[in-house]
Amino acid sequence: MSIPDFQSLMLPLLRFCADGAEHDRHDALPAIAKTFALTEADLEEMLPSGKQAKFVNRLAWAKSYLKQAGLLETTSRGVFRITARGRAVLAENPVRIDMKFLERFPEYLAFRSAQRNRNGEEVASIESIRDATPEELLDSGYRQLRTALAAELLSQVKLATPAFFERMVVDLLLRMGYGGTREDAGQVLGKSGDGGIDGIIKEDRLGLDVIYIQAKRWEADVGSAEIRNFIGALSVHKAEKGVFITTSGFSKSARDTAQKVNSKIVLIDGPALAELMIDFGLGVSLVNTYEIKRIDSDFFAED
């Protein structure tokens, strides 16, 4: 038989995880394949790119969407398990779980709302692609891939140790052009021990100015109290620039507090952190590159 679409894989995957144990892709693949009576030939069918099996790719997308809805959770690298919400959904004995079904969960709606193009328009969903042009489909697919990657990337960052997170922050700032060398940056981050400050990094290779850093690998939003502590630490050092990076978010009062001071304070929340990691190639690798070409009218112009 043909390989099921990724939405059709959601319910079987959630049922597979119903035992509450931790699983990885290697556990799930044969079990779900057996559910659909897929043959070896089916499992060997590749994506058009030839770089991944189609069934593996679709199962990964099913897992990703279930995670965004809070039905599955990542427990360690490549390992996942069902959540209390996932068990509650199974108790409903649903006939099918698909993208429409997942819209009942606010986390999933937040994930989908992030899939917007540069004009702020909602990216076309799978249900509404009939009237889309090939360029629109490519753009929609790219943004869905990027949104899913950002969510998965942030999930991995949250599983890392605080020490890893601090090193990662250094690597990101270096890739963005700050800090001079890795050796210089690594000597200061996480070692100052000065209330409200996790580290100092050069703004440029010459060290003409410095930026003070606070890095928090948190789940709860950062509040105004943490921002005030950071501002106070900047004041003690007579510093004018600071970056506060967190894996979570910032409360409205925290953002308001940061805007009311003379010092320039940049707040980077979890989603922004993931986007920067993608933009600067940190923690991600290139899989495919597509070039879109059009006819060069000038080439065919005859004098």
C-alpha positions in Angstrom: 0.0 0.0 0.0 1.0 3.6 -0.3 2.6 5.4 2.6 0.0 7.2 4.7 0.1 11.0 5.0 1.6 12.3 8.2 -1.7 13.2 9.7 -2.9 9.7 9.4 0.2 8.6 11.5 -0.7 10.8 14.5 -3.2 8.6 16.2 -1.2 5.3 15.7 1.9 7.0 17.0 0.1 8.3 20.1 -1.4 4.8 20.7 2.0 3.3 20.4 3.2 5.6 23.2 0.2 4.8 25.4 2.4 2.5 27.6 3.9 5.6 29.1 7.4 4.4 28.4 10.2 6.4 26.7 10.6 5.6 23.0 12.7 6.7 20.2 12.4 6.6 16.4 13.8 3.1 16.1 11.1 1.8 18.4 8.3 3.5 16.7 9.1 2.9 13.0 8.6 -0.9 12.9 5.6 -0.8 15.1 3.8 1.9 13.1 4.8 0.3 9.8 3.2 -2.9 11.0 0.0 -1.1 11.8 -0.3 -0.1 8.1 1.1 -3.4 6.8 3.9 -1.5 5.0 6.3 -3.6 2.9 10.0 -3.3 2.8 9.6 -1.6 -0.6 7.3 0.9 1.0 9.8 1.6 3.8 12.6 2.1 1.2 10.7 4.7 -0.8 12.6 8.0 -0.6 11.7 11.6 -0.7 12.3 13.3 -4.1 15.5 14.7 -2.6 16.7 11.1 -2.1 18.1 12.0 1.3 15.5 10.5 3.6 12.9 7.7 3.5 9.4 9.1 3.0 7.9 7.1 5.9 10.6 8.2 8.3 10.0 11.8 7.3 6.2 11.6 7.7 6.5 9.9 11.1 8.8 12.7 12.2 6.3 15.3 11.2 3.5 13.4 13.0 5.6 13.4 16.2 6.5 17.0 15.8 2.8 18.1 15.6 1.8 15.9 18.5 4.6 17.5 20.6 3.4 21.1 19.7 0.0 20.2 20.9 1.4 18.8 24.2 0.4 15.2 23.6 4.0 14.0 23.4 7.0 15.4 25.2 10.8 15.1 24.6 12.6 13.6 27.6 16.1 13.5 26.2 17.8 13.7 22.8 15.7 11.8 20.3 13.5 10.3 23.1 9.9 11.0 23.7 6.9 9.8 25.7 3.2 10.4 26.0 1.9 13.2 28.3 -1.1 13.3 30.7 -2.9 15.3 28.0 -2.0 12.6 25.4 -3.5 9.9 27.7 -6.6 12.0 28.2 -7.0 12.3 24.4 -6.7 8.5 24.0 -9.3 8.1 26.7 -11.7 9.9 24.4 -11.2 7.1 21.8 -10.9 9.4 18.8 -11.4 8.0 15.4 -8.6 10.3 13.9 -6.2 12.9 15.1 -5.2 15.5 12.6 -4.3 19.2 12.4 -7.9 20.2 12.8 -8.2 18.0 15.9 -5.1 19.6 17.4 -6.6 23.1 17.1 -8.3 22.5 20.5 -5.0 23.0 22.2 -3.7 26.6 22.8 0.0 25.5 22.4 -0.7 24.1 19.0 -2.6 27.3 18.0 0.4 29.4 19.2 2.7 27.2 17.1 0.5 27.6 14.0 0.2 31.4 14.5 4.0 31.5 14.3 3.8 30.2 10.8 3.3 33.6 9.2 5.0 35.1 6.2 6.8 38.4 6.1 3.6 40.3 5.3 2.0 38.9 8.5 -0.4 36.6 6.5 -1.2 33.1 7.7 0.8 30.5 5.9 -1.4 28.2 3.8 -2.3 25.0 5.6 -2.4 21.6 4.0 -6.2 21.9 3.7 -6.0 25.1 1.6 -3.3 24.4 -0.9 -5.6 23.7 -3.8 -5.5 27.3 -5.1 -1.9 28.1 -4.2 0.8 28.6 -6.9 4.0 26.5 -6.8 5.9 29.5 -5.4 3.3 29.9 -2.6 3.6 26.2 -1.8 7.3 26.4 -1.6 7.2 29.5 0.6 4.5 27.9 2.8 6.5 24.6 3.1 9.7 26.5 4.0 8.0 28.5 6.7 6.4 25.4 8.2 9.7 23.6 8.2 11.4 26.6 9.8 8.7 26.9 12.5 8.9 23.2 13.3 12.7 23.3 13.4 12.6 26.4 15.8 10.3 24.6 18.1 12.4 21.4 18.1 15.6 23.4 18.6 14.2 25.2 21.6 13.0 21.9 23.1 16.6 20.5 22.8 18.1 23.7 24.3 15.8 23.4 27.3 17.0 19.8 27.9 20.6 20.9 28.0 22.5 21.7 31.2 23.0 25.3 32.3 26.7 25.0 31.5 25.9 23.9 28.0 23.5 26.7 27.6 26.1 29.3 28.7 28.6 27.9 26.2 25.9 27.9 23.5 25.1 31.6 24.2 28.8 32.4 23.7 28.9 30.5 20.4 25.8 32.3 19.2 27.2 35.7 20.0 30.4 34.9 18.4 28.6 33.8 15.2 26.8 37.1 15.3 30.1 38.9 15.2 30.6 39.7 18.9 33.2 38.7 21.4 36.4 38.6 19.4 37.7 35.0 19.9 36.1 32.0 21.5 38.9 31.9 24.0 38.2 35.5 25.1 34.5 35.0 25.4 34.7 31.6 27.2 36.9 33.1 29.9 34.2 35.5 31.0 30.8 34.0 30.5 29.4 32.4 33.6 32.4 33.2 35.8 31.8 36.7 36.9 29.5 35.7 39.8 28.5 39.3 40.1 24.8 39.7 41.0 22.6 40.0 38.0 25.5 39.3 35.6 26.4 36.0 34.0 29.2 37.3 31.8 30.8 40.0 29.7 31.6 39.8 26.1 33.4 42.2 23.7 31.2 44.1 21.3 33.8 43.9 18.6 37.2 42.3 18.1 39.1 45.4 19.3 37.2 45.4 22.6 36.2 49.1 22.2 33.0 48.3 24.2 31.6 45.5 26.2 28.2 43.9 26.6 27.0 42.4 29.8 25.1 39.2 29.6 22.4 37.4 31.6 21.5 33.9 30.4 18.6 32.0 32.0 17.6 28.5 30.9 14.1 28.8 32.4 10.6 27.5 31.8 8.7 30.3 33.6 8.7 33.8 32.1 11.3 36.2 33.3 9.6 38.9 35.5 10.4 42.6 36.1 12.3 41.7 39.3 15.0 39.9 37.3 15.2 42.8 34.9 15.6 45.3 37.7 18.5 43.1 39.2 20.1 43.2 35.8 19.7 46.9 35.5 21.2 47.4 38.9 24.2 45.3 38.0 24.7 47.3 34.8 24.6 50.5 36.9 27.2 49.2 39.3 29.6 48.6 36.4 28.6 51.8 34.7 27.7 49.7 31.7 25.4 51.0 28.9 24.7 47.8 27.1 23.2 44.4 28.1 21.7 41.3 26.7 19.2 39.2 28.6 18.7 35.8 27.0 16.2 33.2 28.2 14.7 30.0 26.9 11.3 31.1 28.2 9.7 34.5 27.7 9.4 37.9 29.3 6.4 39.3 31.1 4.9 42.5 29.9 6.2 44.3 33.1 9.7 42.9 32.4 9.6 44.3 28.8 8.3 47.7 30.1 11.0 47.8 32.8 13.7 47.2 30.2 12.4 50.1 28.0 12.4 52.6 30.8 16.1 52.8 31.5 18.8 54.7 29.8 20.9 51.6 29.2 20.4 49.7 26.0 19.0 46.3 27.0 18.1 43.7 24.5 15.7 41.0 25.5 15.9 37.7 23.6 13.2 35.2 24.5 13.1 31.5 23.6 11.5 31.8 20.1 13.8 34.6 19.2 16.8 32.6 20.4 15.8 29.6 18.2 15.4 31.9 15.2 18.8 33.4 15.7 20.3 29.9 16.0 18.8 29.0 12.7 19.8 32.2 11.0 23.4 31.8 12.1 23.7 28.0 11.7 24.1 27.1 15.3 22.8 23.6 16.3 21.4 23.0 12.9 22.8 21.5 9.6 21.9 22.2 6.0 19.8 19.4 4.5 18.7 20.8 1.1 19.0 23.9 -1.0 16.5 24.8 -3.7 17.1 27.3 -6.4 14.2 29.0 -8.2 15.0 30.2 -11.7 13.0 32.0 -14.3 13.5 32.7 -18.0 16.1 35.4 -18.7 14.3 37.5 -21.3 17.4 39.5 -22.1 19.2 36.3 -23.2 16.6 35.7 -25.9 16.3 39.3 -27.1 17.5 39.7 -30.7 18.8 43.0 -32.0 
